[in-house]
Amino acid sequence: MRVMVTGVSSPIARLVASELLARGHEIIGLDRRAWEGAPAGVEMHAVDIRKRAAEDLFRKWRPQCVVHMATVTHLVAATEERYRINLGGTRAVFEHAGAYGVEHVVFVGRHTYYGAGADHPLYHHEDDPPMAVSTFPELADLVAADLYACQSLWRFPALATSVLRLVYALGPTGHGTLASFLKGRYVPVVAGFDPLFQFMHEADVAGAICASLDQRLRGVFNVAGPSPLPLSVIVKEAGRRAIPLPEVAFQLMRGRFGLPRLPPGAVQHVKFPVVIDDGAFRKATGWAHAHDEDDCIASFTRAFPRPA
Amino acid sequence: MSFVRLPIDPVVRARVDRVELPWNRLGLDPYGVSKVHLAEMFTAFGWLYRHYFRVRCFGAERVPPRGRAMLIGNHSGGVAIDGAMLITSAFYELDPPRLAQGMVEKFMARVPFISERQARTGQFTGLPETAERLLRDERLLMVFPEGARGTAKLFWERHSLVDFGTGFMRLAMKTRTPIVPVAILGGGEALPTVANSRALGQLLGAPYVPIPAYLLPVPLPVRMEVHYGEPMTFDGSGTEEDETIQAHVDAVKRAISTMLRERLRALGREPAEGLS
């Protein structure tokens, strides 16, 4: 099968591309960033998904499937640029997919779509509303991209669309929101709160995306790995030290004194859990995670030991 | 993370090991309930249960030892001491011990430290989605259908019952969950509220703050009782008309008020008006 992977140079998209290659698919990778040492079977194109050159690739190469991972998630990126990439890029993918006969698009979204709050249920289902727009306004573009991708289920009925909402990735590349939060020697937490965090191994992220391609999955699905753990336990197991701060101090000190840079809305996600139910995905694909919580944390910690 | 680690009685710790939940290597269940936090809570609550409130428990054998069930109780006494003692009763009086998981007022999850303790001991914000999931996972759910209106009862109203919400009944029918009615005596005497300050409550983000005659909202060491009634089951889907649901709710309320009335008479005390 001819599979296009957008945003292929990110560490986790590389795993996806490599896994697809290993399964015998032809891969074309799109990214403005280079992928040094990309496997010979991955045809790289340094193009912006929103530009004409990307459309040309759809027309000439005629991918059967597209895995859309070209979204910016690091919240320190300039908001305007994020909106252009996350919304403009997602729009371009679906427009081209509809126009050039793509059979299946997998949109890789995030579980933070549901937002965190004191009165939010534990274990969100796919039909829960996207409360992140109010609890964590800096995520609005990612929520909008997710909803835009959902539209394609009725706009392009001939196209199988999978909208996946994945939990945080954790593993040896150290890529992703949770991994970045844990990288320093000290991890700031809000005193008096200890939310559950849900994460999965990077290799399981790749496996789950491949499973959705294999099954030509249609619909919106939560994707998670092992059971969630309290933040304090993750910090301790990763060999870091939690620094409990009153909420006001947390807001003042984020990004300073060697603590992670976070937008103001992030405090909600350090106080309250975002936990999802992925039963529908597992039932539809037969997929199961291969790495438990110990594996995830240990593989991250081996690659990123506590800084001296 | 807890700043304060509370003492743990090794006997209680061993009993926590007998609670039949799907624990992982770290002693956590999929909801984040922690064995360590349970052991801390039940060490402290166990002392209160046995020595401070000297709780007497009747009919514990009526609670299903395994599988989904709902404990439906009556509130009184300013703060939910009755809830705490009911959880403790399910832990100490049932064999194997069970964790009763309460549906807590929303404001509690916003209070630092309480929020964390609540989450690690399985006492979650009262939401229908969470309650349904817990039941489908074969947990023991604890609900006080009088809600905050129940704990807001004044001392002279302590043995009365205010209106019950109906959500628990629809959920019980939808999930085919047996209901165990529970009558709790003594909460109103432990914290004899003479007024509720809604202004003070607003300041603290709570519905109200109970004011006892002696001003400090500290419970008195009075004897409490927990009476478990016969399990009740109600057929249906939970989508029935309000009248049908209300009739079932009234049946549960009647079962609780009958237990209260009979016990109060046995103790030589006059039942409150409105206890049928």
Interface residues (C-beta under 8 A of the other chain):
Chain A: A118 D119 H120 P121 L122 Y123 H125 V189 V190 A191 G192 F193 D194 P195 L196 S227 P228 L229 P230 L231 S232 V233 V235 E237 A242 P244 E247 K271 F272 P273 D277 E293 D294
Chain B: M1 S2 F3 N24 R25 L26 L28 D29 P30 Y31 G32 S34 K106 F107 A109 R110 V111 P112 F113 I114 S115 E116 A119 R120 F124 T125 L127 E129 T130 R133
